Amino acid sequence: MRVKVLLSVFLAGLIFNGYVAINERVQGHAGADFTYISRVVTTADNKLEIENSITNNATQPLAVRWDDAGIVCNGFAHLKPQDVHSKKSMAQEPYIYDYSEIKYGNSLQYSVNARCYKDGQARPREKTQTKVTRHDAEGNERYKIEVSSEVSQDRRSANLNFRIKGNLSLILPSRVGAELKTITKGGNWEITKTRFLDVFSIQEGDRNTIQAWLDKTPMPKRGGVASDFVVLLNKNERNNEISLPLTGDNWGLEQIYVIAYMPNTAGVLGFTADIYLPK
């Protein structure tokens, strides 16, 4: 079967900030029909954000993995008909990457070439922010994850903050585990370092996907051995916030790969976020 990719360009992107939006519809294998959009938007405080989104146009669920956009959704996190999944992240010098790939299908067995914006210059910023949202056909918000990272004024510490809407727990890569010195007890979260994901009610079929996604986060150039993953278990199963303290004296902006999941439920929601970590 030949996959049809229909190209459409939003001229609004060119008019407002000089970046033309990529808007392409894919009519693929097994009845898959989705639209992906990659664009650069200007915030109210005149900063740039890259927004990548996928809309499921079909009458059946859609599982997708788009690594260059920092998106993976399957199982409970698949896109229902007319769902819109989007991710926004701050950018300095966006450029169009022509060799991206979107995998789709129940087992992510199909793929289609894609284009998307990436940030060509990861220069230090005062604060970073990443937003992941899922909306249904009526525009109701199913999930929302906000990640922010900020270095203190004395440059000796940084806070990594998460704000969650929906019954989601998180798994952070070992790169964060290597820098997280203090584990806070109590509250709405159970925070644990571990190398064994099977003890956190994660479905066996998802473990390889989770491990491969988390391992895409590189360890620091200064060296060091592999550390533990950090599991943030949402005990109250409701909207929650959490802040993790990191210590260091030489900070750099790095991209990490994060997993959101529901205990005892098949499927994962993966995304990327730019945060401050010690070099």
N, C-alpha and C positions, 0 to 999 in steps of 0.2 A: 504494500500500500504506500502511496506517495503522500507525504505529510505536506499539507498546505500551510504556508505562512503568509498571512496577509499584512502588508505594511501600511501603517498610517502614521502621519507626523502631526503633532500638535504645534501649530505655529505660535501659540501663546508662549511656549518656552523661549522661542527666539525673540519675541517682542519684549518680554519682561527682563530677562537677565542674560541673553546671548547664548543660552544652551537649548538646543532643540530636543524636545522629548522624544524618546523611542516608544512607540506604541504598536505592538504587533500581536496579531491573533493567530493562534496555532490550532489547526484542525488535524489532529493526529490519529494515532492507532487506537483501536478498541473504543471508538466513540469519544475520545478525549477532545475537548474543545475549550481552550482557555486563552486569555489575553494577558500578556505581560507588558508592564510599563516600567521604564527607567527614565527618571528625569531629575533635573536639578531645580530646587526651589529656593527662594530667598525668604528668610524668616523676617519677623517684624523688627528685629534688631539688626537687620541688614547682613546676616550671615548666611552661608550657603549650606544646604543639606542635600544629600542624595537620597531620593525616595525610589525604592523598588517595590513593585506590587504585582500580584497575580490574581486574576478574577476567573473563577470557574464558570464558563458559559454553558456547560453540559447539564444534563439532568441526572448525572451520576456523580458520586464523590470523586475527588481528584487528590492523589498523593503526588508531591513534587519535591525535588531537590535541586536547588540553584545555588551552587557553592559561591560563585562570584558575587552574588547578591546577599549571601549570608542567610539563606532560607532553606529549611528542610521541614516538611510537614507530612506525616503519615499517621495511620491508626486513628486515635481519637482526634488528632490535630489535622486530619485531612480537610480539604476544602469541600464543604457541602455545595450543592448547586447554588450559584450566584454569590457565594462567599467571596470576600475580598481580603486577601492577606497582604499586609504591607510592612515595610521596614524603612525607617528614616535614620540617617546618621550624618553627623557633621562632616564637612569637607572643606579643603583648602583650594585645591586645583583639580577639579573634576575633568576627566577625559573619557572618551568613548572607547570601550574595549570590545573589539569585533569578534573575539574568539571564545565567547562564553558558551555554556551548555546548560540546558535544563533537562533533567531526568524526570520522567513521569510514569504513571501506571501503578498498579497495586504493589508490585515489587520493584518499582522504579526501573523497569526493564527496557523502557523506550527512552529515546533522547532526541533533542532537536537543538540545532545551533541557535544561538541568541546573541544579542548585543546588550551591553549595559554600561552605565557610568561607574567609574572607579575613581578613587582619590589618588592623584599622582604625587601629592606632597603631604606627608604626615608630620607637619611641623608642630611644635608644642603649642598648646592652647591653654587658656585659663581653666576651662572646664569642658568636658565632653558629655554628650548625651546621645543615647540611642533609644528609639521607640519602635516597638513591635506591636501591631494591632491586627485584630481579626474582626470583620464585620459580616453580618448575614445579609440576605437579600433586602431586608427592610432597613438596613443601616444600623441595626443594633450591635453594640460592641460585645463580642463573645469573650475575647481575651485582650489584655493589654499588659505589656511589660515595658517598663522604663528603666534604663540603666544610665547612671551618671557617675563621673569620676572627677575628683578635684584634689589638687595638691595643696597642702597647707601653706600659709604665708612664710613660715620658716623653712619650708622645703624638706622637713624631716619626716613627714607622714602624708598619707593620702587616704581618702575615704572612697570606697566603692559601694555605691548605693543602688538598691533595687526597689522598685515599686511594682507590685503585682495586682492585677485585677483578674479574678478567676481562680479556680481551684488548681493551682500549679505549684509544683516544687521545682527546684533548680539543681543542676549539676555543673560545677565550674571545673575547668581543666586543671591539670596538675601544675601548670605554670602559676596559677593563683595560689594553689596549695603550698607551693614552695615559699611564697612570700607572706602567707597569712600566719602570723605568730600567735595570735590570741583567738581562742574559740570561746564565744560567749554562750553561756548557759541560760536556759529559761526563756520566757517570752513566747511569742507565737511561732518561733522557729526552733528546730533541732538542727544544730550545725555539727557536721561530722567530717573528719578526713578519713578516706578509705581508698584502698586499691581494689576492693572487691564489690562490684556493683550489684551482685546477686542478693545482698542482704538488705536491699532497700526497696523491696516489692516491685522491682523492675522486671518486666516480661523478658523471658529468655531470648525470644526472637528479636528483641530490640537492642540487646547488649552490644552486638557487633557494630550496629549503626551508631550507637552512642559513643563507643570507644573510638571508632574511626573519626567521628566528628570532633571529639575533644582533643584527640591527638594531633589535629591540624594546627593547634596552637604550639609554636616552637618554644623550646626552653631558652633561657637567656644566653647571650653570646659569651658571657663570662664563664660559662660552664656550669656544672652541677649535675647531680643525679636526678633521675625521675622521682617526682614526689607523688603524694596522694591526691586524688580528686577531692573536691569539696562538695558535699551534698547538703543542700539547704532544704530541709523537709518542712513543708508548710503544715504545721500541726492542727491549726484551727480551720483549715480548708476554706479560707475566705480571703478577701483583699488584705494585703499585708505589705509592710515596708521593712527593710533591713539594711543596716549599714555595716560594712566590714572594714576594719582599720588595717592599713598596710604601713610598714615602716621602711625607710631607706633614706638615701641622701643624694642620689643621682637618678632622676626620673626620666623615663621615655614613654612615648605614646605607642602602644602596641595593640594589635587586634587579637581578641580571644574568641574562641568558639564555645558557645554555651548551649546547654540542653534544658528545656522545660518539659516536665512529664507529670503524669498523674499516677500515683502508686496503684498497683494492681490493675492497671489499664494499659492495653496495647497501644503503641504509637509514641512518637516524640515530636516535639516542636523545637527545632534548632535555629539558632541565629548567631550573628557575630556582633561584637561591640568593641569600640575603641576605648581603652582605659589606660590610666597611668600605672606603670610598674617599674620597679627598680631595674636599672640596666645591668 
